[in-house]
């Protein structure tokens, strides 16, 4: 026990000694080294903190630089800096730990601010994109005077070609292209294509409406006004505008619309140049920069839809303007109809070339107004033709100029080819509308004739026929220049030709001219001239028909066949009327109470001529005179074969009737034979003037009468 106690005491003493030694070692060796290690750790932490502070400082400095770059409108550099900051923010706080800088409290607001700055740049780029294009648009259009624009557009209408004012207008300068290129790069970097196009869409529509407003407000008020208010029927401005538009002459209105179209067309043409330029820049950027992840958005930057929408909006607003003036636009006459159609149609065609889309709404409205104008024009032409026919004295015009001969020549030539004179430069030249006086008798410096010539045949024309052919020419011009209404025009042509046939029948065969023109009776000359006029129309109808076939493609021939048939039947009735007139005249000469064939005292001595020779009776002289007069009239106005047929029918009646009437006379009358044969030889001698048929008829009558006397003697 003592040994154990002693040993344990020794151990405790040694432990105490060791503990004292450890305390001494700790104080002398460990604590200084721990302090050194702690100091080194603090130094390392300070270095890390300094590095973080430097990052924070750099990021904040770069953030400030972004703001300055945005103020300077250096958006691409600002976006590059933002992208750099975003990359830095993704770096770890400590390389040994996965803690990004964005998690640091001091930088917690930077992420949000970067998003705000990016959004701000996106909006500014959209604004810059729209403003750059709009300002260029305004500057270019403002550099062209109204006179130049008006001349440019009217010239393009006359030559049927689209010309530009000068190369400066269609070419974008290098500085502009560089500016738009920088903005487009920024748009791609911010992925704001859709936002930029949407903003530009709103600006461009407002600008194109302003062009319309500027021209409409010339008669209203110079104060700023929205086009929606101007064209809103509920506003005061609309009432003022409506009254102003309705009071404008057709020329002033068409000039105003022409100016609007000219400026709009130049506006759209410039817009199409932007379209091509932007697409070219896009393709170059795809090849030059690594935007693989934005390839879809880059290839979608196309303002074609905006281009099409601009055209649509313009057409909608113009339709509103046209509808305001509809009562006046539907009463256009002559050349104004051509101008109205070509003005609108040319604009639509030009827009279709630029956008690939045709304006159906505007076309439909324009055609509706023109169709109603043509209907009104047709009604006036029909009334005018009736009025001229009612007043027509049925006397051939004695002085026909080359101008009217050219009208007829053009109608004939149109069967194969549209005459140049119907199309050349008449749309925008001052052309007087042809009125009811049909002034083709201005003889100053003209070669005059009393007839027109068609394929070596001469035709006389009356006032009403001249008017008819001028109307046919007018309708032919309309049909050429307004193809969509070709079917309506063909019906109008058919109607006015039917009207002429009906009225001539009513006036001549129906004797209506005795009331309207003051004729005592309808003479053979009136009938012959009516037949002559019908022959001329029948001659020209096939040419008119061929002309319409060329333009309509298909046409209902049955209606024109019926028309020609009606004319021929009318003419045949006129020819029968000649025979009827002579038959009636013959009946009078036979049955006249005083000196008719039946009532004559054949036993009396014949009257003597100046030379003492016996004269024929007055009835036979009248018959000869009437026959020869009719023959002269027919020969002058009718074709030879028709004249021969009519005269032949008349002579056959003479042979039959006279032979019968002479056979009814009492053969016991003294000197009957000598007196009758004297009359008949007088008739036969004069009938020789009619040619073989006259000579033959005279011979037959004498032969029949002589045969009668021979039989009586037997």
Buried (B, 14 or more C-beta within 10 A) or exposed (E): EEEEEEEEEEEEEEEEEEEEEEEEEEEEEEEEEEEEEEEEEEEEEEEEEEEBEEBBEEBBEBBEBBBEBBEEEBBBBBBBBBEBBBEBBEEEBEEEEEEEBBEBEEBEEBBEBBEEBBEBBBBBBBBBBBBBBBEBBEEBBEEBEEEEBBEBBBEBBBEEEEEEBEEEBBEBEEEBBEBBBBBBBBBBBBEBBEBBBEBBBEBBBEBBBBBBBEBBBEBBEEEEBBBEEBBEEEBEBBEBBBEBBEEBEBEEBBBBBBBBBBBBBBBBBBBBBBBEBBBEBBEEBBEEEEBEEBEEBBEEBBBBEBBBBBBBBBBEBBBBBBBBBBEBBBBBBBBBBBBBBBBBBBBBBBBEEBBEBEBEEBBEBBBBBBBBBBEBBBEEBBEBBBBBBBBBEBEBBEEBBEEBBBBBBBBBBBBEEBBEBBBEEBBBEEEEEBEBEBEBBEEEEBEEBEBBEBEEEEBBBBBBBBBBBBBBBBBBBBBBBBBBBBBBBBBBBBEBBBBBBBBBBBBBBEEBBEEBBEBEEBBBBBBBBBBBBBBBBBBBBEBBBBBBBBBBEEBEEEEBEEBBEBBEEBBEBBBEBBBEBBBEBBEBBBEBEEBBBEEBEBEEEBEEEEEEEEBBBBBBBBBBEBBBEBBBBBBBBBBEEBBBBBBBBBBBBBBEBBBEBBBEBEEEBEEBBEBBBBBBBBBBBBBBEBBEBBBBBBBBBBEBBBEBBEEEEE
